[in-house]
Amino acid sequence: MPRLAPEGAPSPRLSLNRATIAQLDSLPGIGSKRAEAIVRDRQLNGPFPSVDALTRVPGIKPALVARVRERLQVP
C-alpha cells in the first residue's frame, strides 16, 4: 500500500512534461480544458523547458503559472 504524505505536508510535484490530463486537471485553476490544451501543446511543440513556459499555452497567464508553480516541476 502506498504511503501517504503526512497531513499538512506539501503534495509531491507533478512532472509538467509527463503529467496526464487528469493529473493536470487536479491543479488549482487548470481544469479539464486547460489540462487538455497543455497536453496538446506538449504533443505539438515538445516538452516544456520550464514551468514558466506554460504561458505558451493559450489561456494560461503568468498569474496562473504563479498559482501552480509549487505543484509542478520540469525534470
C-alpha positions in Angstrom: 0.0 0.0 0.0 1.4 3.4 -0.9 2.5 5.8 1.9 0.5 9.0 2.1 2.1 12.3 2.9 1.5 13.5 6.4 -1.3 15.9 6.9 -0.1 19.4 6.1 2.9 18.1 4.1 3.3 19.6 0.6 1.9 17.5 -2.2 4.5 15.9 -4.5 5.2 17.8 -7.6 3.9 16.7 -10.9 6.2 16.5 -13.9 4.9 19.1 -16.4 6.2 17.0 -19.3 4.7 13.7 -18.1 1.5 14.5 -16.3 -1.7 13.2 -17.6 -4.8 15.3 -18.3 -6.4 14.0 -15.1 -3.3 14.9 -13.0 -3.1 18.4 -14.5 -6.9 18.9 -14.0 -6.3 18.4 -10.3 -4.2 21.6 -10.1 -5.9 24.8 -8.9 -7.2 26.9 -11.7 -6.3 24.5 -14.5 -9.5 22.4 -15.1 -10.1 19.9 -17.9 -10.0 22.3 -20.9 -6.6 23.8 -19.9 -5.2 20.4 -19.0 -6.2 19.2 -22.5 -4.6 22.3 -24.0 -1.3 21.7 -22.0 -1.1 18.1 -23.2 -1.9 19.1 -26.8 0.7 21.8 -26.8 3.3 19.3 -25.4 2.5 16.9 -28.2 2.7 19.5 -30.9 5.7 21.6 -29.6 7.7 19.2 -27.5 8.5 19.3 -23.8 8.3 22.5 -21.7 11.8 23.8 -20.9 10.4 25.3 -17.7 7.2 25.8 -15.7 7.2 29.5 -16.9 6.9 28.2 -20.5 3.3 27.2 -19.7 2.4 30.7 -20.8 2.9 29.5 -24.4 -0.5 27.6 -24.0 -3.4 29.9 -25.0 -5.4 31.0 -21.9 -2.6 30.5 -19.4 -1.3 33.7 -18.0 1.6 34.4 -15.6 -0.7 34.7 -12.6 -2.0 31.2 -13.2 1.6 29.9 -13.6 2.5 31.5 -10.2 -0.5 29.7 -8.7 0.6 26.2 -9.8 4.4 26.7 -9.8 4.9 24.9 -6.4 3.0 21.9 -7.7 4.9 21.4 -10.9 8.5 20.5 -11.9 10.4 20.1 -15.1 12.9 17.3 -14.6 
